[in-house]
Amino acid sequence: MWLGYLAYWRAMSTKVKPTERREPAPSRITRLALMICAIALLALKSVPLPFLNVRFLPVNDLWFWVGAAITAIGLLFSVWARHHLGDNWSQAVTVKAGHELIQSGPYALVRHPIYTGLVLAFVGSAVARGEWRGLLAVVLIFVALWSKLRLEEKWMRAQFGESYEAYSRRVSALVPGIL
């Protein structure tokens, strides 16, 4: 699932508006490092810290398939959001030429549905793995995306002013009605 997701993301990355403003490289590099660590925690057969390889869920097919289903739902939600965002999307925090404030589709449910979908997909992968390192991966991905979200929020408020303020009062950032 993850490889298909990455292939889709790569294919869609060229169909975007020109960038007018981009976040600084140190911010992007720090987030990338956290994401690589999270991915490694889930992808490697084991990690050098033995306590992270200990299971928090019993070994059985049920937990694997529950995790796989959660992962699929998260990835599909993220793809829906990416598709709905269209050419306003960017990998880094940016302001695009002719940037639009999207408030429909998944953006009517949460302000950052791509991040919601990714966090959910990492939760699903952690459940499928069933080891403590999966939960650490979820924490790392949450920290990485939360820092990106905070910068995006700042830039969207500067770009769209009261429109974004009203949107943020009406729609939660990541989890409807909670966060």
C-alpha positions in Angstrom: 0.0 0.0 0.0 2.7 2.4 1.0 4.6 1.9 -2.3 1.5 2.6 -4.3 0.9 5.7 -2.2 4.4 7.0 -2.8 4.1 6.3 -6.5 0.9 8.3 -6.7 2.4 11.1 -4.7 5.4 11.2 -7.0 3.3 11.2 -10.1 1.2 14.1 -8.8 4.0 16.2 -7.6 4.7 17.9 -10.9 1.1 19.2 -11.4 1.3 22.2 -9.1 1.3 26.0 -9.3 4.5 27.9 -9.2 5.9 28.6 -5.7 6.1 32.2 -4.4 7.4 31.5 -0.9 9.0 28.3 0.5 9.9 27.3 4.1 13.6 27.3 5.0 15.7 24.3 4.3 16.5 23.5 7.9 12.8 23.2 8.7 12.3 20.8 5.8 15.4 18.7 6.6 14.5 18.4 10.3 11.0 17.1 9.3 12.5 14.8 6.8 14.8 13.3 9.4 11.9 12.6 11.7 9.9 11.0 8.9 12.8 8.8 7.9 13.3 7.6 11.5 9.5 6.9 11.7 9.6 4.9 8.4 12.7 3.0 9.5 11.1 2.0 12.8 8.2 0.5 10.9 10.1 -0.9 7.9 13.1 -2.6 9.4 13.0 -6.2 10.5 14.2 -5.1 14.0 15.8 -2.1 15.6 19.0 -2.0 17.8 17.0 -1.1 20.9 15.5 -4.5 21.9 12.7 -3.0 24.1 11.3 -1.4 21.0 10.9 -4.8 19.3 8.7 -6.0 22.1 5.1 -6.5 21.2 2.2 -4.5 22.7 -0.3 -6.6 20.7 -0.5 -10.4 20.5 0.7 -12.1 17.3 -2.3 -13.0 15.2 -3.8 -12.3 11.8 -6.7 -10.2 13.2 -4.4 -7.4 14.4 -2.5 -7.4 11.2 -5.6 -7.0 9.1 -7.1 -4.4 11.4 -3.9 -2.4 11.0 -3.9 -2.9 7.3 -7.4 -1.6 7.1 -6.6 1.4 9.2 -3.6 2.1 7.0 -5.6 1.8 3.8 -8.3 4.2 5.2 -5.6 6.7 6.2 -3.8 6.6 2.9 -7.1 6.9 0.9 -8.2 9.8 3.0 -4.8 11.5 2.3 -5.1 10.8 -1.5 -8.6 12.2 -1.5 -7.3 15.4 0.2 -4.3 15.6 -2.2 -6.6 15.2 -5.2 -9.1 17.8 -3.9 -6.3 20.2 -3.2 -5.2 20.0 -6.8 -2.4 22.3 -8.0 -2.3 24.2 -4.6 -0.4 21.2 -3.1 3.3 21.3 -2.3 5.6 19.0 -0.4 7.2 21.8 1.6 5.2 24.6 3.3 4.7 27.2 0.5 2.5 29.9 -0.8 1.7 29.3 -4.4 1.0 31.8 -7.1 -2.8 32.3 -7.1 -3.0 30.2 -3.9 -6.6 29.3 -3.0 -8.1 28.5 0.4 -9.8 25.1 -0.1 -12.6 24.5 2.4 -14.6 21.7 0.7 -14.3 18.0 0.4 -12.0 16.6 3.1 -11.0 20.2 4.0 -14.6 20.7 5.3 -13.8 17.9 7.9 -10.3 19.0 9.0 -8.0 21.8 7.9 -5.0 19.4 7.3 -6.6 16.1 5.9 -3.4 14.9 4.3 -1.7 15.0 7.7 -4.7 13.3 9.3 -4.6 10.6 6.7 -0.8 10.1 7.2 -1.1 9.9 11.0 -3.9 7.4 10.7 -1.9 5.3 8.2 1.0 5.3 10.6 -1.3 4.2 13.4 -2.5 1.4 11.2 1.0 0.3 10.3 1.9 0.4 14.0 -1.1 -1.8 14.8 -0.1 -4.2 12.0 3.4 -4.4 13.3 2.2 -4.7 16.9 5.6 -3.6 18.4 6.4 -0.6 20.6 8.6 0.9 17.8 5.4 1.3 15.8 4.0 3.6 18.5 7.3 5.5 18.6 7.0 5.9 14.8 3.5 7.4 15.3 4.9 9.9 17.8 7.7 10.9 15.5 5.4 11.4 12.5 2.9 13.4 14.6 5.7 15.7 15.8 7.0 16.2 12.2 3.5 16.9 10.8 2.5 19.1 13.8 5.5 21.3 13.3 4.7 21.6 9.6 1.1 22.3 10.4 2.0 25.1 12.8 4.1 26.9 10.1 1.3 26.3 7.5 -1.3 27.8 9.9 0.9 30.9 10.4 1.3 31.4 6.6 -2.3 30.7 5.8 -3.4 33.3 8.4 -1.0 35.8 6.8 -2.2 34.9 3.3 -6.0 34.7 3.9 -6.6 36.8 7.0 -10.1 36.7 8.4 -11.2 34.0 5.9 -8.7 31.6 7.4 -9.5 32.7 11.0 -13.2 31.9 10.4 -12.3 28.6 8.7 -10.1 27.6 11.7 -12.9 28.5 14.2 -15.3 26.3 12.2 -13.0 23.3 11.3 -10.5 21.4 13.5 -6.9 21.0 12.4 -6.5 17.2 12.5 -9.3 15.4 14.3 -12.9 16.7 13.7 -14.2 18.3 16.9 -11.1 17.5 18.9 -7.8 18.8 17.7 
